[in-house]
Structure formats: structure tokens, C-alpha cells
Amino acid sequence: QVQLVESGGGLVQAGDSLRLSCLASGRTLSMYTMGWFRQALGKEREFVAAISWSGQTTYYAESVKGRFTISRDHAKNTLYLQMNSLKPEDTATYYCAADPRAIATTWAYRQNEYNYWGQGTQVTVSS
């Protein structure tokens, strides 16, 4: 089994930065595509970013491109999301997800394609 635990969320002001972490246990994540999704209260869960097995391929939602960076550290079995220039519309619960398939645009954007999920970490950005 793969267990994912997010951390690093908090309350910040617009323009601030946060780095979210997703620590995995049970198995190494080197052969898992990893993704970040977020869900604001009253809204659908949406794709944020995804990263390939090697970390060499990344996908981003248009709304975060240029501000957020997804990365992974295989030695630490950890996924990261560096969030810069945060905006109030980034306020949401952020979830990390994993799937053993190689990354592809045909599925990596869709939350129902990932078979492992963390519990989420709350990010609140004040204006």
C-alpha cells in the first residue's frame, strides 16, 4: 500500500509563498506519477500539477503556471509543491495523489484516474 500525507499548508497573505510536502510511506514513489489537486469550498476538485516518474516531465494548470512548481525528491520519498505569488483564489484544500502509470495527458489531469490520495492540507490566502 501507499500512504500519502500532505503538510505545509497555512494562512498567508496574497503574494506570499508556501511549500507543500507530500510524504509517502509503504512504498517508494520513484515509479509513480504524482499529482497535486485542490478543492475550494463549494467548488469541484481541480487539477493543479503533475510530475513524471523521473521528474523530467511536468504538467500545470493554466491558473498556476509560472507561479507553482512541482518537484520530487526520490531519496526522501517526498513530493513538493512550491507556491509563489499566492492569490486569494488559490485558497483550497490541497491533495497529493499517486498512480503507477507513466504520465500522459490522456489521464494525468483527471482526479479519478489516481488511485492513491492523501488527506489534504488547507491553504488559505487572504487579500
C-alpha positions, 0 to 999 in steps of 0.5 A, spaced: 500 500 500 501 507 499 500 512 504 500 519 502 500 525 507 500 532 505 503 538 510 505 545 509 499 548 508 497 555 512 494 562 512 498 567 508 497 573 505 496 574 497 503 574 494 506 570 499 509 563 498 508 556 501 511 549 500 507 543 500 510 536 502 507 530 500 510 524 504 509 517 502 510 511 506 509 503 504 512 504 498 517 508 494 514 513 489 520 513 484 515 509 479 509 513 480 506 519 477 504 524 482 499 529 482 497 535 486 489 537 486 485 542 490 478 543 492 475 550 494 469 550 498 463 549 494 467 548 488 469 541 484 476 538 485 481 541 480 487 539 477 493 543 479 500 539 477 503 533 475 510 530 475 513 524 471 516 518 474 523 521 473 521 528 474 523 530 467 516 531 465 511 536 468 504 538 467 500 545 470 494 548 470 493 554 466 491 558 473 498 556 476 503 556 471 509 560 472 507 561 479 507 553 482 512 548 481 512 541 482 518 537 484 520 530 487 525 528 491 526 520 490 531 519 496 526 522 501 520 519 498 517 526 498 513 530 493 513 538 493 509 543 491 512 550 491 507 556 491 509 563 489 505 569 488 499 566 492 492 569 490 486 569 494 483 564 489 488 559 490 485 558 497 483 550 497 484 544 500 490 541 497 491 533 495 497 529 493 495 523 489 499 517 486 498 512 480 503 507 477 502 509 470 507 513 466 504 520 465 500 522 459 495 527 458 490 522 456 489 521 464 494 525 468 489 531 469 483 527 471 482 526 479 479 519 478 484 516 474 489 516 481 488 511 485 492 513 491 490 520 495 492 523 501 488 527 506 489 534 504 492 540 507 488 547 507 491 553 504 488 559 505 490 566 502 487 572 504 487 579 500 
